[in-house]
Amino acid sequence: MDQDELKKLQVHKSVDARGTACPGPLLAAKKAMGEINPGEVLEILSSDQGTKRDVPKWAQKKGHEYLGTVEESGYFTIYMKKR
């Protein structure tokens, strides 16, 4: 998906982990993923560079679908779909 498509997704849960360092954003993503239903979309806002690598790897390992990352000014947003 390109960045415009990602921004138009229907998000079912959003986690704002900006300003926290790893493993904070990953732990928040794990908790939030447990609160949504299969097929629903989670977005994670983070300013920690390690999150861009860690969260998609975790999602793949757990069988969820990594949809993409949108770079913003000073932070980024990761989109995942629960499987």
MIDO-649245 format. One record per atom (N, C-alpha, C): residue in one letter; atom name; x, z, y; chain. Coordinates in Angstrom, 1 decimal, padded with zeros to 4 digits. Example, Ala and Ser with C-alpha at 12.3 -4.5 7.8 and 13.67 -1.06 7.14 Angstrom:
2
res->A	atom->N	u->013.2	w->007.8	v->-005.7	chain->A
res->A	atom->CA	u->012.3	w->007.8	v->-004.5	chain->A
res->A	atom->C	u->013.2	w->007.8	v->-003.3	chain->A
res->S	atom->N	u->012.8	w->007.1	v->-002.2	chain->A
res->S	atom->CA	u->013.7	w->007.1	v->-001.1	chain->A
res->S	atom->C	u->012.9	w->007.9	v->000.0	chain->A
% end
This chain:
83
res->M	atom->N	u->000.9	w->000.0	v->-001.2	chain->A
res->M	atom->CA	u->000.0	w->000.0	v->000.0	chain->A
res->M	atom->C	u->000.9	w->000.0	v->001.2	chain->A
res->D	atom->N	u->000.4	w->-000.7	v->002.3	chain->A
res->D	atom->CA	u->001.2	w->-000.7	v->003.5	chain->A
res->D	atom->C	u->000.7	w->000.5	v->004.3	chain->A
res->Q	atom->N	u->001.4	w->000.7	v->005.4	chain->A
res->Q	atom->CA	u->001.1	w->001.9	v->006.2	chain->A
res->Q	atom->C	u->-000.3	w->001.9	v->006.8	chain->A
res->D	atom->N	u->-000.7	w->000.8	v->007.2	chain->A
res->D	atom->CA	u->-002.1	w->000.7	v->007.8	chain->A
res->D	atom->C	u->-003.2	w->001.0	v->006.7	chain->A
res->E	atom->N	u->-003.0	w->000.6	v->005.5	chain->A
res->E	atom->CA	u->-003.9	w->000.9	v->004.4	chain->A
res->E	atom->C	u->-003.9	w->002.4	v->004.1	chain->A
res->L	atom->N	u->-002.7	w->003.0	v->004.1	chain->A
res->L	atom->CA	u->-002.5	w->004.4	v->003.8	chain->A
res->L	atom->C	u->-003.3	w->005.2	v->004.9	chain->A
res->K	atom->N	u->-003.2	w->004.8	v->006.1	chain->A
res->K	atom->CA	u->-003.8	w->005.6	v->007.2	chain->A
res->K	atom->C	u->-005.3	w->005.5	v->007.1	chain->A
res->K	atom->N	u->-005.9	w->004.5	v->006.4	chain->A
res->K	atom->CA	u->-007.3	w->004.3	v->006.3	chain->A
res->K	atom->C	u->-007.9	w->005.0	v->005.1	chain->A
res->L	atom->N	u->-007.1	w->005.5	v->004.2	chain->A
res->L	atom->CA	u->-007.6	w->006.2	v->003.0	chain->A
res->L	atom->C	u->-008.5	w->007.3	v->003.3	chain->A
res->Q	atom->N	u->-009.5	w->007.5	v->002.5	chain->A
res->Q	atom->CA	u->-010.4	w->008.7	v->002.6	chain->A
res->Q	atom->C	u->-009.6	w->009.8	v->002.0	chain->A
res->V	atom->N	u->-009.2	w->010.8	v->002.8	chain->A
res->V	atom->CA	u->-008.4	w->011.9	v->002.4	chain->A
res->V	atom->C	u->-009.4	w->013.1	v->002.0	chain->A
res->H	atom->N	u->-009.2	w->013.7	v->000.9	chain->A
res->H	atom->CA	u->-010.1	w->014.8	v->000.5	chain->A
res->H	atom->C	u->-009.5	w->016.1	v->000.8	chain->A
res->K	atom->N	u->-008.2	w->016.2	v->000.9	chain->A
res->K	atom->CA	u->-007.5	w->017.5	v->001.3	chain->A
res->K	atom->C	u->-006.2	w->017.1	v->002.0	chain->A
res->S	atom->N	u->-005.9	w->017.9	v->003.1	chain->A
res->S	atom->CA	u->-004.7	w->017.7	v->003.9	chain->A
res->S	atom->C	u->-004.0	w->019.0	v->003.9	chain->A
res->V	atom->N	u->-002.6	w->018.9	v->003.8	chain->A
res->V	atom->CA	u->-001.8	w->020.0	v->003.8	chain->A
res->V	atom->C	u->-000.8	w->019.8	v->004.9	chain->A
res->D	atom->N	u->-000.7	w->020.7	v->005.9	chain->A
res->D	atom->CA	u->000.3	w->020.6	v->007.0	chain->A
res->D	atom->C	u->001.4	w->021.5	v->006.7	chain->A
res->A	atom->N	u->002.5	w->021.0	v->006.2	chain->A
res->A	atom->CA	u->003.7	w->021.8	v->005.9	chain->A
res->A	atom->C	u->004.8	w->021.5	v->006.9	chain->A
res->R	atom->N	u->004.5	w->020.9	v->008.0	chain->A
res->R	atom->CA	u->005.5	w->020.7	v->009.0	chain->A
res->R	atom->C	u->006.2	w->022.0	v->009.4	chain->A
res->G	atom->N	u->007.5	w->022.0	v->009.6	chain->A
res->G	atom->CA	u->008.2	w->023.2	v->010.0	chain->A
res->G	atom->C	u->008.6	w->024.1	v->008.9	chain->A
res->T	atom->N	u->008.3	w->023.7	v->007.7	chain->A
res->T	atom->CA	u->008.7	w->024.5	v->006.5	chain->A
res->T	atom->C	u->009.7	w->023.7	v->005.7	chain->A
res->A	atom->N	u->010.7	w->024.4	v->005.1	chain->A
res->A	atom->CA	u->011.7	w->023.8	v->004.3	chain->A
res->A	atom->C	u->011.4	w->023.8	v->002.9	chain->A
res->C	atom->N	u->012.0	w->023.0	v->002.1	chain->A
res->C	atom->CA	u->011.8	w->023.0	v->000.6	chain->A
res->C	atom->C	u->012.2	w->024.4	v->000.1	chain->A
res->P	atom->N	u->011.4	w->024.9	v->-000.8	chain->A
res->P	atom->CA	u->010.4	w->024.3	v->-001.6	chain->A
res->P	atom->C	u->009.0	w->024.4	v->-001.0	chain->A
res->G	atom->N	u->008.8	w->024.9	v->000.2	chain->A
res->G	atom->CA	u->007.5	w->025.1	v->000.8	chain->A
res->G	atom->C	u->006.5	w->024.0	v->000.7	chain->A
res->P	atom->N	u->006.9	w->022.8	v->001.2	chain->A
res->P	atom->CA	u->006.0	w->021.6	v->001.1	chain->A
res->P	atom->C	u->005.6	w->021.3	v->-000.3	chain->A
res->L	atom->N	u->006.5	w->021.4	v->-001.3	chain->A
res->L	atom->CA	u->006.2	w->021.1	v->-002.7	chain->A
res->L	atom->C	u->005.3	w->022.1	v->-003.2	chain->A
res->L	atom->N	u->005.5	w->023.4	v->-003.0	chain->A
res->L	atom->CA	u->004.6	w->024.4	v->-003.5	chain->A
res->L	atom->C	u->003.2	w->024.2	v->-002.9	chain->A
res->A	atom->N	u->003.1	w->023.9	v->-001.6	chain->A
res->A	atom->CA	u->001.8	w->023.6	v->-001.0	chain->A
res->A	atom->C	u->001.1	w->022.4	v->-001.6	chain->A
res->A	atom->N	u->001.9	w->021.4	v->-001.9	chain->A
res->A	atom->CA	u->001.3	w->020.2	v->-002.6	chain->A
res->A	atom->C	u->000.8	w->020.6	v->-004.0	chain->A
res->K	atom->N	u->001.5	w->021.4	v->-004.7	chain->A
res->K	atom->CA	u->001.1	w->021.8	v->-006.1	chain->A
res->K	atom->C	u->-000.2	w->022.6	v->-006.0	chain->A
res->K	atom->N	u->-000.3	w->023.5	v->-005.0	chain->A
res->K	atom->CA	u->-001.5	w->024.3	v->-004.9	chain->A
res->K	atom->C	u->-002.7	w->023.4	v->-004.5	chain->A
res->A	atom->N	u->-002.5	w->022.6	v->-003.5	chain->A
res->A	atom->CA	u->-003.6	w->021.7	v->-003.0	chain->A
res->A	atom->C	u->-004.1	w->020.7	v->-004.1	chain->A
res->M	atom->N	u->-003.1	w->020.2	v->-004.9	chain->A
res->M	atom->CA	u->-003.5	w->019.3	v->-006.0	chain->A
res->M	atom->C	u->-004.4	w->020.0	v->-007.0	chain->A
res->G	atom->N	u->-004.2	w->021.3	v->-007.2	chain->A
res->G	atom->CA	u->-005.1	w->022.0	v->-008.0	chain->A
res->G	atom->C	u->-006.5	w->022.3	v->-007.5	chain->A
res->E	atom->N	u->-006.7	w->022.0	v->-006.2	chain->A
res->E	atom->CA	u->-008.0	w->022.3	v->-005.5	chain->A
res->E	atom->C	u->-008.8	w->021.0	v->-005.4	chain->A
res->I	atom->N	u->-008.3	w->019.9	v->-005.8	chain->A
res->I	atom->CA	u->-009.1	w->018.6	v->-005.7	chain->A
res->I	atom->C	u->-009.4	w->018.1	v->-007.0	chain->A
res->N	atom->N	u->-010.3	w->017.1	v->-007.1	chain->A
res->N	atom->CA	u->-010.8	w->016.5	v->-008.3	chain->A
res->N	atom->C	u->-010.0	w->015.3	v->-008.7	chain->A
res->P	atom->N	u->-009.9	w->014.9	v->-009.9	chain->A
res->P	atom->CA	u->-009.3	w->013.6	v->-010.3	chain->A
res->P	atom->C	u->-009.9	w->012.4	v->-009.5	chain->A
res->G	atom->N	u->-009.1	w->011.5	v->-009.0	chain->A
res->G	atom->CA	u->-009.5	w->010.4	v->-008.2	chain->A
res->G	atom->C	u->-009.5	w->010.7	v->-006.7	chain->A
res->E	atom->N	u->-009.3	w->012.0	v->-006.3	chain->A
res->E	atom->CA	u->-009.3	w->012.3	v->-004.9	chain->A
res->E	atom->C	u->-007.9	w->012.2	v->-004.3	chain->A
res->V	atom->N	u->-007.8	w->012.0	v->-003.0	chain->A
res->V	atom->CA	u->-006.5	w->011.8	v->-002.3	chain->A
res->V	atom->C	u->-006.1	w->013.1	v->-001.6	chain->A
res->L	atom->N	u->-004.8	w->013.4	v->-001.7	chain->A
res->L	atom->CA	u->-004.2	w->014.5	v->-001.0	chain->A
res->L	atom->C	u->-003.2	w->013.9	v->000.0	chain->A
res->E	atom->N	u->-003.1	w->014.4	v->001.2	chain->A
res->E	atom->CA	u->-002.1	w->014.0	v->002.1	chain->A
res->E	atom->C	u->-001.3	w->015.3	v->002.5	chain->A
res->I	atom->N	u->000.0	w->015.1	v->002.6	chain->A
res->I	atom->CA	u->000.9	w->016.2	v->002.9	chain->A
res->I	atom->C	u->001.7	w->015.8	v->004.1	chain->A
res->L	atom->N	u->001.6	w->016.6	v->005.2	chain->A
res->L	atom->CA	u->002.4	w->016.3	v->006.4	chain->A
res->L	atom->C	u->003.7	w->017.2	v->006.3	chain->A
res->S	atom->N	u->004.8	w->016.6	v->006.5	chain->A
res->S	atom->CA	u->006.1	w->017.4	v->006.4	chain->A
res->S	atom->C	u->007.1	w->016.9	v->007.3	chain->A
res->S	atom->N	u->008.0	w->017.8	v->007.8	chain->A
res->S	atom->CA	u->009.1	w->017.4	v->008.6	chain->A
res->S	atom->C	u->010.4	w->017.6	v->007.8	chain->A
res->D	atom->N	u->010.4	w->018.1	v->006.6	chain->A
res->D	atom->CA	u->011.5	w->018.3	v->005.7	chain->A
res->D	atom->C	u->011.9	w->017.0	v->005.0	chain->A
res->Q	atom->N	u->013.1	w->016.5	v->005.2	chain->A
res->Q	atom->CA	u->013.5	w->015.2	v->004.6	chain->A
res->Q	atom->C	u->013.5	w->015.2	v->003.0	chain->A
res->G	atom->N	u->013.8	w->016.4	v->002.4	chain->A
res->G	atom->CA	u->013.8	w->016.5	v->001.0	chain->A
res->G	atom->C	u->012.4	w->016.3	v->000.4	chain->A
res->T	atom->N	u->011.4	w->016.5	v->001.1	chain->A
res->T	atom->CA	u->010.0	w->016.4	v->000.6	chain->A
res->T	atom->C	u->009.7	w->014.9	v->000.3	chain->A
res->K	atom->N	u->010.2	w->014.0	v->001.1	chain->A
res->K	atom->CA	u->010.0	w->012.6	v->000.8	chain->A
res->K	atom->C	u->010.5	w->012.2	v->-000.6	chain->A
res->R	atom->N	u->011.5	w->012.8	v->-001.1	chain->A
res->R	atom->CA	u->012.0	w->012.6	v->-002.4	chain->A
res->R	atom->C	u->011.3	w->013.4	v->-003.5	chain->A
res->D	atom->N	u->011.2	w->014.7	v->-003.2	chain->A
res->D	atom->CA	u->010.7	w->015.7	v->-004.2	chain->A
res->D	atom->C	u->009.2	w->015.5	v->-004.5	chain->A
res->V	atom->N	u->008.4	w->015.4	v->-003.6	chain->A
res->V	atom->CA	u->006.9	w->015.3	v->-003.8	chain->A
res->V	atom->C	u->006.6	w->014.1	v->-004.7	chain->A
res->P	atom->N	u->007.0	w->012.9	v->-004.3	chain->A
res->P	atom->CA	u->006.7	w->011.7	v->-005.2	chain->A
res->P	atom->C	u->007.2	w->011.9	v->-006.6	chain->A
res->K	atom->N	u->008.4	w->012.4	v->-006.8	chain->A
res->K	atom->CA	u->009.0	w->012.7	v->-008.1	chain->A
res->K	atom->C	u->008.1	w->013.6	v->-008.9	chain->A
res->W	atom->N	u->007.7	w->014.7	v->-008.2	chain->A
res->W	atom->CA	u->006.8	w->015.7	v->-008.9	chain->A
res->W	atom->C	u->005.5	w->015.1	v->-009.3	chain->A
res->A	atom->N	u->004.9	w->014.3	v->-008.4	chain->A
res->A	atom->CA	u->003.6	w->013.6	v->-008.7	chain->A
res->A	atom->C	u->003.7	w->012.7	v->-009.9	chain->A
res->Q	atom->N	u->004.8	w->011.9	v->-010.0	chain->A
res->Q	atom->CA	u->005.0	w->011.1	v->-011.1	chain->A
res->Q	atom->C	u->005.2	w->011.9	v->-012.4	chain->A
res->K	atom->N	u->005.9	w->012.9	v->-012.3	chain->A
res->K	atom->CA	u->006.2	w->013.7	v->-013.5	chain->A
res->K	atom->C	u->004.9	w->014.4	v->-014.0	chain->A
res->K	atom->N	u->004.0	w->014.7	v->-013.1	chain->A
res->K	atom->CA	u->002.7	w->015.3	v->-013.5	chain->A
res->K	atom->C	u->001.6	w->014.3	v->-013.8	chain->A
res->G	atom->N	u->001.9	w->013.0	v->-013.6	chain->A
res->G	atom->CA	u->000.9	w->012.0	v->-013.9	chain->A
res->G	atom->C	u->000.0	w->011.6	v->-012.8	chain->A
res->H	atom->N	u->000.3	w->012.1	v->-011.6	chain->A
res->H	atom->CA	u->-000.5	w->011.7	v->-010.4	chain->A
res->H	atom->C	u->000.0	w->010.4	v->-009.9	chain->A
res->E	atom->N	u->-000.8	w->009.8	v->-009.0	chain->A
res->E	atom->CA	u->-000.3	w->008.5	v->-008.4	chain->A
res->E	atom->C	u->000.2	w->008.7	v->-007.0	chain->A
res->Y	atom->N	u->001.4	w->008.4	v->-006.8	chain->A
res->Y	atom->CA	u->002.0	w->008.4	v->-005.5	chain->A
res->Y	atom->C	u->001.6	w->007.1	v->-004.8	chain->A
res->L	atom->N	u->000.9	w->007.2	v->-003.6	chain->A
res->L	atom->CA	u->000.4	w->006.0	v->-003.0	chain->A
res->L	atom->C	u->001.3	w->005.5	v->-001.9	chain->A
res->G	atom->N	u->002.1	w->006.4	v->-001.3	chain->A
res->G	atom->CA	u->003.0	w->005.9	v->-000.2	chain->A
res->G	atom->C	u->003.3	w->007.0	v->000.8	chain->A
res->T	atom->N	u->004.2	w->006.7	v->001.7	chain->A
res->T	atom->CA	u->004.6	w->007.6	v->002.8	chain->A
res->T	atom->C	u->004.5	w->006.8	v->004.1	chain->A
res->V	atom->N	u->004.0	w->007.5	v->005.1	chain->A
res->V	atom->CA	u->003.9	w->006.9	v->006.5	chain->A
res->V	atom->C	u->004.8	w->007.8	v->007.4	chain->A
res->E	atom->N	u->005.8	w->007.1	v->008.0	chain->A
res->E	atom->CA	u->006.7	w->007.7	v->008.9	chain->A
res->E	atom->C	u->006.1	w->007.9	v->010.3	chain->A
res->E	atom->N	u->006.1	w->009.1	v->010.8	chain->A
res->E	atom->CA	u->005.5	w->009.3	v->012.1	chain->A
res->E	atom->C	u->006.7	w->009.8	v->013.0	chain->A
res->S	atom->N	u->006.4	w->010.2	v->014.3	chain->A
res->S	atom->CA	u->007.4	w->010.7	v->015.2	chain->A
res->S	atom->C	u->007.7	w->012.1	v->014.9	chain->A
res->G	atom->N	u->008.8	w->012.4	v->014.2	chain->A
res->G	atom->CA	u->009.2	w->013.7	v->013.9	chain->A
res->G	atom->C	u->008.7	w->014.3	v->012.6	chain->A
res->Y	atom->N	u->007.9	w->013.5	v->011.9	chain->A
res->Y	atom->CA	u->007.4	w->014.0	v->010.6	chain->A
res->Y	atom->C	u->006.9	w->012.8	v->009.8	chain->A
res->F	atom->N	u->006.5	w->013.0	v->008.6	chain->A
res->F	atom->CA	u->005.9	w->011.9	v->007.8	chain->A
res->F	atom->C	u->004.8	w->012.4	v->007.0	chain->A
res->T	atom->N	u->003.9	w->011.5	v->006.5	chain->A
res->T	atom->CA	u->002.8	w->011.9	v->005.7	chain->A
res->T	atom->C	u->002.9	w->011.2	v->004.4	chain->A
res->I	atom->N	u->002.7	w->012.0	v->003.3	chain->A
res->I	atom->CA	u->002.8	w->011.5	v->001.9	chain->A
res->I	atom->C	u->001.3	w->011.5	v->001.4	chain->A
res->Y	atom->N	u->001.0	w->010.4	v->000.7	chain->A
res->Y	atom->CA	u->-000.4	w->010.3	v->000.1	chain->A
res->Y	atom->C	u->-000.2	w->010.2	v->-001.4	chain->A
res->M	atom->N	u->-001.1	w->011.0	v->-002.1	chain->A
res->M	atom->CA	u->-001.1	w->011.0	v->-003.5	chain->A
res->M	atom->C	u->-002.6	w->011.0	v->-004.0	chain->A
res->K	atom->N	u->-002.8	w->010.5	v->-005.2	chain->A
res->K	atom->CA	u->-004.1	w->010.5	v->-005.8	chain->A
res->K	atom->C	u->-004.0	w->011.3	v->-007.1	chain->A
res->K	atom->N	u->-004.9	w->012.3	v->-007.3	chain->A
res->K	atom->CA	u->-004.9	w->013.1	v->-008.5	chain->A
res->K	atom->C	u->-005.4	w->012.3	v->-009.6	chain->A
res->R	atom->N	u->-004.7	w->012.5	v->-010.8	chain->A
res->R	atom->CA	u->-005.1	w->011.8	v->-012.0	chain->A
res->R	atom->C	u->-005.7	w->012.8	v->-013.0	chain->A
% end
